[in-house]
C-alpha cells in the first residue's frame, strides 16, 4: 500500500505536469472502485476547469481547481497516478483519465480497485477538515504534532507505541514500514506501552519519524511491491531499511539478531538490545 512518502512523491511528481493545465476531457472505465465513481458529477464539474495546485493531505492527493473545488484521490492498496501521452493506449487497470489541454493525460490505475475518488464543490472544500478528513490526525511535519500533543493523547491509554503511531486519528501517514524504522532510530521498542513514555521519548520519536519520512521522500519512496512514482519510476528507500524485513539478520548497530513479532496484526521488526 502506498504510504505517506509514496503519496507525497506522486504528488510532487504530478504538480509540475498539472499546475496551470486545463481539463478538457474525462474518461471512466465503468468499474467501481472502493466506492462508486461519481462520473456524471466529474464529467459536468471538471471539464473546462484549470488546475491551480496539487497537494497531499494524509494519503489523499488533492487536485485544486481555480473555482475552489477539489478533485481528491485515495490510492488504496495498489493505486497509482501518472502522466502519459494522451494518444497512448490505456492499460487493463486504468479506471480514470483526465485529458489535458497540452495533449497529455492523467491516469489513475488501480489493480485491486480499493482506491476512491471524490469531488468537493468550493463550499464543501472549505469544510473538508470536518467532513472527508474529520478522522484524520495532524500531519507528521506540522507543528501541532508535538511531544506535548502525543504525551497528552497517550495518557490513560494502554496500547503499544507502534499501534499508537500507526493510528491515523493520532497522526496520519505512518504505516508499518515507517513505524518500524522510526522506532528503531529512536531506540524505542515497538511493544512498549505508551503510558510509559516520557516527553523526551516522544520528542525523540517525532524527530526520527520526520527524518525517516523525509529520507524516504528524497529516495522516491519504498518499492516493496509495485509502487511507481508519477513518472513510472520505482523508489529505493528500502535500500536504507535498518530493521524492516530483516528478521534473523544482525543489527547494523550492535550485531544482535533482529527479531520479528506480530503487534496489532502487523509484522514488527526490532533489535531487543538497541530498543528499550
N, C-alpha and C positions, 0 to 999 in steps of 0.2 A: 504494500500500500504506500503510495506517495505520502511522505510526512512533510512537516513544515519546510525543511530545506529544499526538498524536491519541488514543492509547490512554489516556493519563493524563486527558485531557479527558473521555472517555467514562466512565472510572472515577469521576471526581469528580461527573459528572452523574448517574450511576446511584445513587451511595451514599445520598443522602437519600431516594430513592424506594424503596430496597430494605431498608435497615437497619431491623431490628425487624419486618419483614413475614414472614408465614408462607407457604410454597409450598403451594398446595392442589391444583395440577394440573400435568401435564406433557404437552406435545404435540410430536410429531416428524413431519416431512414424509415420512419413509420413505426419503429420499435420503441417500447417503453424503456426507460432507464429505471433507476430505483423507484422513481415516481413518474407518472405520465409527463411527457414533454408538452409544455403549453405552446404548441406550434402555431396555432392561429393567432395567439397573442404576440408571439415573436415575429410572425410574418407582418402583422399590422404595425407593430411598435418599433421594430428595429430597422426596417428598410428606410433608407434616406438619412439615418442618424449618423452623425460624426462622432468618432471615438475621442473622448477627452483624456482618458488615462486608463492604465491597467494597474491594479493594486491587489494585495493579498490581505485577507482577514481570516485568521485561523488557517484552515486548509481549503479555503474557498478563493477562487480567482474572481475578482470583481472588475468588470469592464464598464467604466463610467462613460456615459454619453453626454453630449453637450446639453441635452434637455434636462439633465439632472437625474435621469432614470439610470437603473443599473441592470446589467445582464450578469448573472452570477452563476458560476460553475463549481461544482464539487466533483473531484476526480474519482471518488470512491476507492475501490481496491486496485483497479487496473487502468483507470482513465489516463489519457494524455491529450495535450493540445499542442498543435504545431502549425506552422505556416507552410503552405505548399503553392506551387503554380496552380492557378485556377483551372487550367486545362488538363491537369494531371488526373489520372484515374483514381477514383475513391476506392478504398480497400473494404474488405468484408465487414470490419467492425467500426467503420466511420458512421457516426449517428447524427451529427450536426455539422453543417458547414455554413459559415458566413462568407459570402463573396464580397471582396473589397474593390474600391474604385481604382486600385493600382494593378488589377489583374491577378492578384493573389487571393488565397482563401485560408481562412482559419478553420481548422477541423478538430472536432472532438472525437477521439477514438476510444472505445471502451469495450474490451473483450467480454467482461463479465456483466456489464451493464448495471453496476452498483453506484455509478455516479448520478448526478442530478443537475438540472438547470433551472434557473429561476429568473423571473423578470420582476423588478420593482419599479413602479412609477416614481416620479420625482418626489412626490409627497411621502410615499411609502419608504423610499430610500432614506429619508431623513429620520425615520423611526426604526431603522434596521437593527440597532442595538437592543431594542426592546421586542423585536419580532424574530427575524431569522437568526440573530446572534444572541438571543436572550439567555441561552445557557452556556455561552462561551465566556471563559475567563479572560484575564488580561493576556496580552502578547508578552512573550518572554523578554523582549527588548524594551518594553515600556517601563517607565519609572514606577508605575503602580505595582509592578511585580518586584516586590522588595522583601527583605528579611522580616520586617515588621508585619507585612501582609501575610507571609507564609506562617510565621510564628503564631499570629492571631488565628488564622484559618485552621491551623493544625490543632489548636487547643481543644481538649476534651474529645479528641478522636483517637482511635486505637488501630490504625491500619499501617501497613508498611510504607516507607518513604517512596519506594518505587511505584506502588499503586497510587499514592497521593499525587506525585508529579505527573503521572500519566492520565490524571482525571482532567478532562477538558474544561470542567467548570472551575477548576483551580488555576490552570494555566493551559493555554492552547498549544497544540503542535508538538508536544514532546512524546514521541512514540517509543516503542520498545528499544530500538537500537540506540537512540539518543539518550534515553533514560539510563541505560546500562553504562554507556560511555561517560556520561556526565557524573554519575555516582562514583565510578572508578576514579576519575580525575579529582573528585572532591574527597576521596578516601572515606566514603560512607557506604556501609554495607546495605544492599537493597532490601534486606529483610528487617532492617532496624525500624522500630515503631516511631512514628512521627512525634509522639509526645515526649520522646527522649532527646530530641534535637534542640540545640541551643540556637540563639540568634546568630552566633558565629558560624555554626554548621550551615544554617540556611543561607547566610551571606556567601560562604564558600561555594555552596551548591549553585546558587544563582550565577556567580561568576563563571563557574565551569560549564553550566548549561549554555550560557551565552557564547563562551569560547568554542564549545563543541559545535553549536548550531552555526556560528559564523564561519568556522573552518569548513563545515560540511557544505555550506552555500558556496564558499570560494572554490571547493572541489567539484562543484556541479552536482551535489547530492551523492547518494549511495546507490550503486547498481546491484541490488540483491536479486531482483527478478528480471523484469524487462523495462525498467524505468529509462526513459529517454527525455531529454530536455526539449525546449521549443524548437531547436534546430536538429532534433532527432539524434543527439549525441548522448552518450552514457556518462554518468558521473563516476568519480573514483574515490570518494571518501572512505569506502570500505577498505582501501589500502592502509588506512590510518587507524583501524579498529585496534583497541587495546585489549578488550575482553569479549566483545560480542562475537558469538560463534566460535570461541576459542576454547571450549571445554576440553580439559585434559592437556592443554599446552602450557608452557611455562610463562609465568607473568613476566612482562618486559621490564618490570621494576625490581622485583625481588627473586625471581626464578621459582617461586612457589607455583603449584599447579592451579590453573583457573578451574573453578567449579561451576556447575550448572544446577540451577534449582528453579522449579516452576513456582511463580508467585502470581497469584491472581489469574491463573490460567495461561500465563505467558512465560516463555523460557527466559531466565535471567542468568547472567554470567558475571562472576565477580572473583576477586582474589581475597581469600579469607585472612591473609596476612596484611595486605595493604589497606583493606577496607574494614573499618571497625563499627 
